[in-house]
Amino acid sequence: MKNITLQRVKINNHDIELLLSLEKSIGNLKTYSAMTDKKETEDELKESIVYFIKENDEVVGNIEYQKKADGSIYLSGLMVKPEFQGKGIGREAMRQVLEEVSDVERIWLATHPSNTPAIKLYLSFGFIIEEKIENYFGDGEPRIIMSRKKKDK
């Protein structure tokens, strides 16, 4: 495994443009709701903790989460550029974020039911499927809600 690190995304033109280009690299997949405009991206950066995923010094993806009012953590995004997928990069980024929020009682996410690689990844980290919701993001696509409870030490 190469050196995988997380670098916090800043609210500046350079980071926003880089984040947008990453999101656009995924294309228009029904299984992933990408950010597509600058205003949406700025708003996301104000509401979330967003990291670039770097393999050595190259940005190859991003991962983000939001702290919710009920104290839970919502994992709002994980993407790795297609040419870097299947190398364990997303797994390592997820491990690092879960370690960062390990004191949180409930961590949850929404993913497309057809996104089998993501579902397998989340299950391997102890997430369970709670429910399926039709048109969850208003994009006409269903999502499944998965969650993980804090493990007793």
C-alpha positions as CSV (number, residue, x, y, z in Angstrom):
1,M,0.0,0.0,0.0
2,K,1.3,3.4,-0.9
3,N,1.2,6.3,1.5
4,I,-2.4,7.4,1.8
5,T,-3.0,10.7,3.7
6,L,-5.9,13.0,4.2
7,Q,-5.6,16.8,3.7
8,R,-8.3,19.1,4.9
9,V,-9.9,21.0,2.0
10,K,-9.9,24.8,2.5
11,I,-12.5,27.3,1.3
12,N,-10.4,28.9,-1.4
13,N,-10.6,29.0,-5.2
14,H,-7.8,26.4,-5.7
15,D,-9.2,23.8,-3.4
16,I,-12.8,24.4,-4.6
17,E,-11.7,24.0,-8.3
18,L,-9.7,20.8,-7.4
19,L,-12.7,19.4,-5.5
20,L,-15.0,20.1,-8.4
21,S,-12.7,18.5,-10.9
22,L,-12.5,15.4,-8.7
23,E,-16.3,15.2,-8.4
24,K,-16.7,15.6,-12.2
25,S,-14.1,12.8,-12.8
26,I,-16.7,10.4,-11.5
27,G,-19.1,11.4,-14.3
28,N,-22.9,11.3,-14.0
29,L,-23.3,8.1,-12.1
30,K,-26.7,7.2,-10.7
31,T,-24.9,5.6,-7.7
32,Y,-23.1,8.8,-6.7
33,S,-24.4,12.4,-6.3
34,A,-21.5,14.5,-7.3
35,M,-21.1,18.2,-6.5
36,T,-21.2,20.1,-9.7
37,D,-21.1,23.9,-9.1
38,K,-19.0,26.3,-7.1
39,K,-21.8,27.6,-4.8
40,E,-22.9,24.1,-3.9
41,T,-19.2,23.2,-3.1
42,E,-18.7,26.3,-1.0
43,D,-21.8,25.5,1.0
44,E,-20.7,21.9,1.5
45,L,-17.3,23.1,2.8
46,K,-19.1,25.3,5.3
47,E,-21.3,22.4,6.6
48,S,-18.8,19.5,6.4
49,I,-15.3,18.4,7.2
50,V,-13.9,17.6,3.8
51,Y,-10.5,15.9,3.0
52,F,-8.6,15.3,-0.2
53,I,-7.4,11.8,-0.3
54,K,-3.8,11.7,-1.4
55,E,-1.7,8.8,-2.6
56,N,1.8,9.9,-1.9
57,D,1.4,13.6,-3.0
58,E,-1.3,13.1,-5.7
59,V,-4.9,14.0,-4.9
60,V,-6.9,10.9,-5.9
61,G,-10.3,11.4,-4.2
62,N,-12.1,13.0,-1.3
63,I,-14.0,12.0,1.8
64,E,-16.3,14.1,4.0
65,Y,-18.5,14.0,7.0
66,Q,-20.9,16.3,8.9
67,K,-21.5,16.6,12.6
68,K,-25.2,16.5,13.1
69,A,-27.2,18.3,15.9
70,D,-28.1,14.9,17.5
71,G,-24.4,14.2,18.0
72,S,-24.2,11.7,15.2
73,I,-21.7,11.8,12.2
74,Y,-23.1,11.6,8.7
75,L,-20.6,10.3,6.2
76,S,-21.7,12.5,3.3
77,G,-19.2,11.4,0.7
78,L,-16.4,9.1,-0.4
79,M,-15.0,9.1,-3.9
80,V,-11.9,7.8,-5.5
81,K,-11.0,8.7,-9.1
82,P,-11.8,5.7,-11.4
83,E,-8.2,5.0,-12.3
84,F,-7.3,4.6,-8.6
85,Q,-10.2,2.5,-7.5
86,G,-9.7,-1.1,-6.4
87,K,-6.4,-0.4,-4.7
88,G,-7.6,0.0,-1.1
89,I,-7.4,3.8,-1.1
90,G,-11.0,4.3,-0.1
91,R,-10.7,1.7,2.6
92,E,-7.7,3.4,4.1
93,A,-9.4,6.9,3.9
94,M,-12.5,5.4,5.6
95,R,-10.3,3.8,8.3
96,Q,-8.6,7.2,9.0
97,V,-11.9,9.0,9.2
98,L,-13.5,6.4,11.4
99,E,-10.5,6.6,13.7
100,E,-10.9,10.4,13.9
101,V,-14.6,10.1,14.9
102,S,-14.2,6.9,17.1
103,D,-15.8,8.6,20.1
104,V,-19.1,9.2,18.3
105,E,-22.0,7.0,19.3
106,R,-23.6,6.7,15.9
107,I,-22.1,7.1,12.4
108,W,-24.4,6.8,9.4
109,L,-24.5,7.3,5.6
110,A,-26.8,7.0,2.6
111,T,-25.6,5.0,-0.5
112,H,-27.2,3.8,-3.7
113,P,-28.4,0.2,-3.4
114,S,-26.6,-0.6,-6.7
115,N,-23.2,0.7,-5.4
116,T,-22.1,-2.8,-4.4
117,P,-18.4,-2.0,-3.9
118,A,-19.3,0.8,-1.4
119,I,-21.8,-1.4,0.4
120,K,-19.2,-4.1,0.8
121,L,-16.7,-1.6,2.1
122,Y,-19.2,-0.2,4.7
123,L,-20.3,-3.7,5.8
124,S,-16.6,-4.6,6.4
125,F,-16.3,-1.7,8.8
126,G,-19.3,-2.9,10.9
127,F,-22.1,-0.8,9.3
128,I,-25.5,-2.4,9.0
129,I,-28.3,-1.6,6.6
130,E,-31.1,0.1,8.4
131,E,-33.6,1.0,5.7
132,K,-34.2,1.8,2.0
133,I,-35.6,5.1,1.1
134,E,-37.0,6.0,-2.3
135,N,-35.8,9.3,-3.9
136,Y,-33.7,10.1,-0.8
137,F,-31.8,13.0,-2.4
138,G,-34.6,14.1,-4.8
139,D,-32.8,12.7,-7.8
140,G,-35.3,10.0,-8.5
141,E,-32.9,7.3,-7.1
142,P,-33.3,5.1,-4.0
143,R,-30.7,5.1,-1.2
144,I,-30.1,2.7,1.7
145,I,-29.3,4.1,5.1
146,M,-26.4,2.3,6.8
147,S,-25.1,2.9,10.4
148,R,-22.5,1.9,12.8
149,K,-22.7,2.1,16.6
150,K,-19.7,3.0,18.8
151,K,-17.9,-0.2,19.8
152,D,-17.3,-0.8,23.5
153,K,-13.7,-1.0,24.3
